[in-house]
């Protein structure tokens, strides 16, 4: 049994079940009250993780009651990047177009450490974090809102946003063909058991979807502390006809790789535990000409 699913019985803890239930209820109420307070658009206080508790991973095959566009043309990006909205006649336009397209996606963005670190470095691009867990998504959204309020007048952090999505099912619903220039896959769930490998974020099928939404010349960045998963990702990308691995020399000079190594919350945990990080980057190749 997964430790997160295990709950000690009253006999084991020596605490009456009624008291335990009341304690859990009080903690839940405190978290809800805290999150409601952070919905204030003017708040500049950074959110605290302990009020956004959720399991480390989510089942990508479950029905998570997600909202997603039927096609990229129906995606309303304006609510995520209000600063970049193009002025249009609201009576005629169904969607408010942006001045530029979203070109960078952090898939499974976690608590948003990479997004926040990349925002000042990629100020000419719009970055989106995509996260399947509800509370974690809310945390990142509140974090970005607070950072924007801390930097009023500078334009900082207006180029990043986060939405809740299951990219293993709906990635092409959000992006047009060849729209993205960068995709980040940072410390994905390793799914150690062989019967769970189908749930890994890198596979032959999913790599074809990454290839579809990526612009030729774009880069997929991967990092993990699990060597077996690293080898799996390298194997599946190298076997895919739309990708080639970026050389070590180029990889080591890439500013995004340098940031990716130190900016994610999971990466910092690996650093504290003196673990090893495995990095691999893959370039989207040009499609061959039609015969």
N, C-alpha and C positions, 0 to 999 in steps of 0.2 A: 504493500500500500504506500502511495505517495505520502511523504511526511506532511505536506501541506493539507492533505485531505484528512489526516488523522486528528481526531479530537479525543483527548483523554476523558475517561468516564469519571463521574463524581466520586466513585470508590477509589480510583487511582489518585485523584488530586486531593481528596478529602474536603472538597468544596461542594456544597449543595448545588444541584443543577439549576435551581431557581436563581441563585446568586450569580452563577456563571452566565446564565442567559441575560440577566439584568446588566452585567458588566459589558457583555458584547453589545447589547442594545445601546448602552451609554456611549461606548466608543464609536459606534456607527453614527449616532446622532451628532457627536462632536465633529466627525469628519464631514457630515452633510452640512452642518452649520458653517464650518470653516470654508467649504467650497462655495456655498451661497454668498458668503461675505466677499469672496474673491471675484464674484461676477461683476462687481463695480468696475466700470470701464476706466475710471480714473486712478485705480490703485497702482502704486509703484512698488509694492512689497512683493518680493519674490515668493512663490508658493513653497510650501514645505512638503516633502515627499510623504511624510508619515500620515498626512491627511488624504492621500491618494493611493491607498494600499490596494494591490491586486496581485494575482498570481504572476509568476515569472514568465509563463508562456500560455498561449491560448491555442485551442485546436482549430487549425485553419479549415477543417472540413465541416465544422459545425455551422448551423444556421445562427448567425450573430445578429440578425435583424438589422442589417446594414442599409444605409441609404447611399445609392450610387447613381450616376447618370446613365441613361440608356446608351449614350454615345458622347464622345468628347465635346461635340458641338453644344451639348446641353449642360455641360458643366459650368456652374456659376462660380468662377474664381474671384469675382468682385468682393465677396464677403470675407475672403481670406487676405486679399491684398488691396484694401481700399485706396491706398495712396497711388496705386498704379492704374486706376480705372480711367478709361477714356470717356470724355464727356460726350454723351449721345442724347438724342431725343427719347426720353423714357417712354413716351406714348407709343413709339414705333418699335423700340428695341426690346426683345424678350430677355436678352442677356446683356449685361454691361461688359463690353470687351475690355481687356487689359491692354496697356501700352506695349507690353511684351509678353511672350509666352513663358510658362513655367518650363525650365530646362534642366533642373537638377532635382532628383528624387532620392530621399533617404528612406529606404524600405525597411520597416521595422525600426523606427527611429528611437524607440525607447523613451528616455526622459529628455531627449532633445539636446544633449551635449554637443553632438557634432553639428547640428543645425546652427546653434548659437555661435560656435567657433568659426564656422564657415561664412556666416552672414557678413562680417566686415571684409573678408577676403574676396568674396564674390559679389560685390555690390552691384554689378551690372547684370546679374542673373537673379531669377526668382527660384527659390528653393522650397520644396514641399516635403514635409515629414509625413510618412504614412504608417499608422500604428493601429493594430487590431484591438488592443485593450482599451476599454472605455475610460477608466480612471487615469491611465497613463496619457492618453490623448488629451484629456482635460487638463492634466498637469502641464503638458507642453504648451497648450494654448494659453493657459494662465501665465506661464513663464514668459512667453513671447509678449503678451499684453503688458506685463509689468516692465519688461525691458524697453518696450517702446515708450512707455510713460516715463521711464527714467532718463530717456534720451530724446525728449521732445525738442524739435527744431533741428536735429542732426540727420534725421532720416534713417538712423540705424535700426536694424531689425524689422523694418517694414518689408524687406524682401524675403522673409521666411514665414512659413505658416505650417500648421499641422492639421491633418484630418484623419478621421477614423475610417479605415478601409482594410479589406482583405485582398491584397495584391495577387495572391495565388489564384483568386477567382476573377477579379475585376480590373486588373491593370489596364487592359486596352479600352476600358470604358472611360478612363480619365485622360488618356493621351493619344494624340494623333500619331500616325506613322512618322518616324524619324523626328520626333519632337524633342527628345531628351538628349543632352550632351554628357550627363554624368548620372550614374546610378550607384548608390552605396548600399552594400550588404554587410553590415557590421555586427559581428558576434551573433549570428543567427542561431536558433535552436538546433543543436546537433542531432537530436533524435537518434540516440545511440543504437537502439534496437533495430535489427534488420527489417522487421516488419513495419517500422516507422519511417524508413528512409523515403518513402513516397511523400512524406510531409516536409521534407527538406526544401528550403527556399531556392535551391539550385537543382535543376534537373533538365533533361533534354527538352521537355515540353515547355517549361518555364523559360529556359534560355531562348527559345524561339520567340516568346512574347517580349523578352527584353530586347531581342534583336529588332522586333517590329517597331517598338516605340523609340529606339535609339537612332540618332543621326550617325551616319558613317563617320568614323573618326572619333566617336564618343567613347568614353571609358566606363567600364564596370569595375568598381573598387570592392574588394572583399578582404575581410580580416576576421580571424577567429583565434581562439586559444586552444582549439581541439585539432590536433594534427591530422587525425583521420578525416574530419570534415574538410579541412584544407585540401587534402589530397583528392577528396571527392569533388570539390568545386573545381579544382584545377583540371581534373580528368574530364569533367562534363563540359567545361568551357572550351578546352583544347580540342575536344572531339566535335564541337559544333562548327559547322562551316562558316558561320557568320562572325566568329571571333578568333583573335589571335592573342597570345599572352604578350604583355608589355615586358620589355627587357628590364633586368634588374637595375641597370644604370639609369635608365629613364624613370623607372619607378622610384628610385631613391631620391631623385631630384624633384619629383612632383610635390608641390606645396600641399595638395589635398591629402596625399599619403602621410606627410609629416603631421598634419593636423589630426587625421584619422587615428594615428597611433596613440595619441595622448588625450583626445578630447571626449571620447565617449565614456559614459559612466561605467560600462562593463570593462572597458580598457583600463580605467583607473583601478578597478578592483583587481584585475590581473596583475597590474603593476605592484599593488600593495602586497599581493601574494607571491610576488617574484616569479610569476608565470611567464610563459613564452607566447609571443604573438606571431601569427603566420599571415603574411600579406601576399596577395596576388591580384594583379590588375589585367584587364582584358579589353582590347580595342575592337570596336565594331568595324568590320570590314565592309568595303563597297560590295553591293550585290553584283553578281555576274550579269553581263548583258543577256537579254533574251535572244534565243537563236532565231 
